[in-house]
Amino acid sequence: MIDFLIIGQGLAGSLLAWELIQRGCKVVIVDNGQENASQVAAGLINPVTGMRFVKSADVDTLLPAAKHCYSQLADFFQQAFYIEKPMLRIFRSGSELINAGKRLNTPDYQAYLGDIQPPSNATDNLATPFGFLEQRQTGYLLTRPLLSCLKAFFIAKDSYRQADFDYRDVQLQPSLRWQDISPKQIIFCEGHQATQNPWFSYLPFQPVKGEILTLEHQTQLPDKILNYGNWLIPLNSHRIRIGATFDRENLNTQATEQGKNDLLNALNLISPGLTQTTLIDHLAGIRPCTLDKQPLIGLHPQHNEIAIFNGFGAKGSLQIPKCSQYFADVLLNGTPLPNTYNIQRHYEKLRY
């Protein structure tokens, strides 16, 4: 008997499946085997974001859960997936500098923010006209190797099926069925494709295209993540990844010249010496963002046998581990889901 049929092997589907399997459930993941947004994503974890330096909602709960999850996976697969690395936040204006100063005087921000450094303390070929500070408890997830390891794990457990999923193949009556599988529940973890889902398409998704570059260079840079409106991750002493563009109009996975130029121009402003770079890779993906910037999790109001676990946008690496625990508690024990994440907040928008 299959307990859960999970549609999509991105980070959301994979970590939810992992959590349910750890709890003794029989799970099958259906995925088309094509590249998804999770594989393209940088996997950044940054507790304090934006021009106003706002702490991510529930980060004090989400971050320890994420670190614990990735540590468990590292032990199981005998390789590291989460790389902790401090982040230099380079101020782009005087107002950003003022906002940062206000946060430094707030006790619940002090675990995440270091002292403000003046422009005169500039480091390793960086232009910092308004100064900078070091953010703590930041890092990035190696999503591609993690998803690859989890896929092999699911295949070995006979819990993976490569197939194009067609909604018309789902039969709700007299009992739930998809092709030859009769699961207790189907959970949709299909990223931005959910905008086409007949049961959940009226949820307020706001998909966003993002492009990312991988570059080779010969310039001395600090071994830290840089945040300058865009971000830079040092992969090793001569290779960096930079991103990401933000495009709500052109929702495709085509890498564009415009996207590449925007990223390189922004990089040139903070590190003019980095003009001599070699393009190694240029990827584009579509993030499943939402209108209220919170995930979309829960059971369909009329058909409890179908559910959604989606809408993590750019914060999936941070949010998904804890949300997987929350949702497993819902599915197995009937525990209420925190209102922030529950799709009940949008029930009136669903068309039946």
Secondary structure by P-SEA (a helix, b strand, c coil): cccbbbccccaaaaaaaaaaaaaccbbbbbbccccccccccccccccccccccccccaaaaaaaaaaaaaaaaaaaaccccbbbbbbbbccccaaaaaaaaaaaacccccccccccccccccccccccccbbbbbccccccaaaaaaaaaaaaaaaacccccccccccccccccccccccccccbbbbcccccccccccccccccbbbbbbbbbbccccccccbbbbccbbbbcccccbbbbbbbbbcccccccccaaaaaaaaaaaaaaccccccccccbbbbbbbbcccccccccccccccccccccccccccccccaaaaaaaaaaaaccccccccccccccccccccc
